[in-house]
Amino acid sequence: MTKPALYLIACAAGPAQYIDDGVRAARADGWDVCLILTPSAASWWEPRMGELVELTGHPVRSRYKLPWEEDVLPKADAMLVAPMSCTTLNKWGAGIADTVAIGIPSEAVHMGVPVTAMPYFNQAQGAQPAVARSIAVLREQGVIVLDGPDGYESHPPKRGNPGAFPWGKALAAVRRQIGA
């Protein structure tokens, strides 16, 4: 039996430097993990991208494919956008899909694919009025946004702990969303 495919989509937020931990946690949870990074997050991993390819067994995507290129990833059974930066949240909430990391989940949620997102940004960023609006817009579309006590509680500026990102909590929410 094949494992269900989870698209783990990471933005250039602090925990992205530990995305290998997220991949390992998802694999331990029974997922075939396909990794998609924003261009900025991909630049963080550029010197070590081979490690992520080896860890997932799939190419890591960080750009839209060209029209003549085949899709290299299996069909997603679920998606987890984590860590989700404030920038990605607000672009996605405004319907701006200028990166593959936003375009794929923004389309998938309207195609019946379960999409969960867990943000990681500080309280000053979270205080921007666009943040609450964007979260509401995503939830209206069916995205499970894990913020506050049910997900990631934003930290004071310059006092985050990206290495302690709650991957287990995020993956448990994905499992609940798919009914597993």
N, C-alpha and C positions, 0 to 999 in steps of 0.2 A: 504494500500500500504506500502511495506517495504521501509525503507530508504536505499540508496546506501551505500555500505560498503567502508570505507576509512581505509586503513592501514596507521597509523601514526607511523613512524619509527624514533626513537630518539637515537642519539649517546651521548656519555659522553662529551658534550659541555655545557657550562654554562646554556643555557636555558632549558636543560633537567631537572634541578632542579625545573622548573616551567611547566613541561609537562602537569600537570593537567589543567593549563590555556589553553594550546593548545588543549587538549581534549574538554574542555568546549566550546571553540571557534568553533571547528569542529562540535560538537553536535548542537550548536546554528545555524550553517550553514546548518543543515539538514542531517548530516552524522551519520551512525552507525559506531562508531569509534572502531577499533581494534588496540591495542597498542603493538608495538614490540620495545624492547629496546636492545641495545648492552649489553653485560655482565657487562661492567663498569657502564653504566647508570642504569642498574637494581640494581647494588650494592648500588647506591645512594638512591634508593627507597625501598630497601629491608625491612626496618622497617615499611614502610607505604604502601607496595604493595597492601594490601587489599583495600586501598582507591582507587587505580587505577582500580582494578577489579570491585569494586562497581560502580565507575564512568562510566566505559565503558560497563559493563554488560558482559564482556568476560574475559577469562584468559589473562594475559599479558605474551607474549612469549619473551624469551631472550636466548633460546638455540634451536638447531635443535631438532626436535622430534625424538624419537627412531623408528626403522622400524615398530614395532608393535603398535605404538600409533596412534590413530586417529587424524586427523586434527581438532583442536578445534575452528577454526575461519571460518566465512563465506568467500566465494569467494570474492576477492577484486574487486571493481569497479574502484578504483583509489588508488594510493599510494603517500604519501608525506613523504620524508625523511627529517626530520627537528627536531631539529637542526642537520646538518650534519657536523661532525668534519673534520678537515684536514686529520686525519688518515684514516677515513672511505672513504673520497673522493679519496685519493690516492690508497688505497687498491682496491676499487671498480673500479677505472680507470685502474688498472693493472690486473683486472680479478681475484683478490683474494677474494673469498667468504668464509672466515673462520668463519663468524658469521651469524646467521640467519638474522640479520639486514641488511647484505649486500647480502646474498644469495637470499632472497626472491625478492627484487626489481631488482637484476641483471638478474634473470630469467624472471620475469614478463614483463619487457620491451620488451623482445623478444617473448612474448606470447600475445601481443596486449593490455596489461594493461597500462593505462596512468600513468607515473611516473614523479613526480616533486620533486626537491630537493632544499632546501635552506640551504646554509652553515652558519656556525658561527665559525669564527676563526679570529685571529688578523692579522694585516698587515705583521708582520714578518713571520708568518707561510705562509701567502698567497704569499709572495715573493719567495718561493721555486719554482724552475722551474717545478717541478712535478705537482704543482697545476694547472697551465694553461693547461698542457698536459692532465691531468685527466679530467678537465672540458670539453675540446674539445672531448675527447674520449666518455664521457657520452652523450654529445650533438649529436655526430655522431650516437649514438644508439637510439636516440629519447627521451632521458631524458631531461626535461626542468630544467635547472639549473639556479636558481634565485640568481645571484650575481651582485654586482655593483649597479647602480642606479635602476635597475629593480627588485632588491631583497634585499639582505642583503649586506651592504657595510662594509667591514672589518674595525675593530677598531684598534687604536694604542695598542700595548702590555700593558696589565694590566689596560686598560681603557674601557673595554667593559661594557655593561649594559644588562646582560642576562634577567633581568625581563622585558625589553622593546622589546623582540624579536617580529618581526612583523608577528604574526600568521595570522592576517587578510589578509595581502598581499600574504602570501603563499597560503592560502585557496582560495583566488580570482584567483590565477594562476591555481590552480587545476580545479576550475570551468571552466575557459576559456579553459583549455586543453580538458576537456570532452564535451565542447560545451553547458554547462548549464548556 
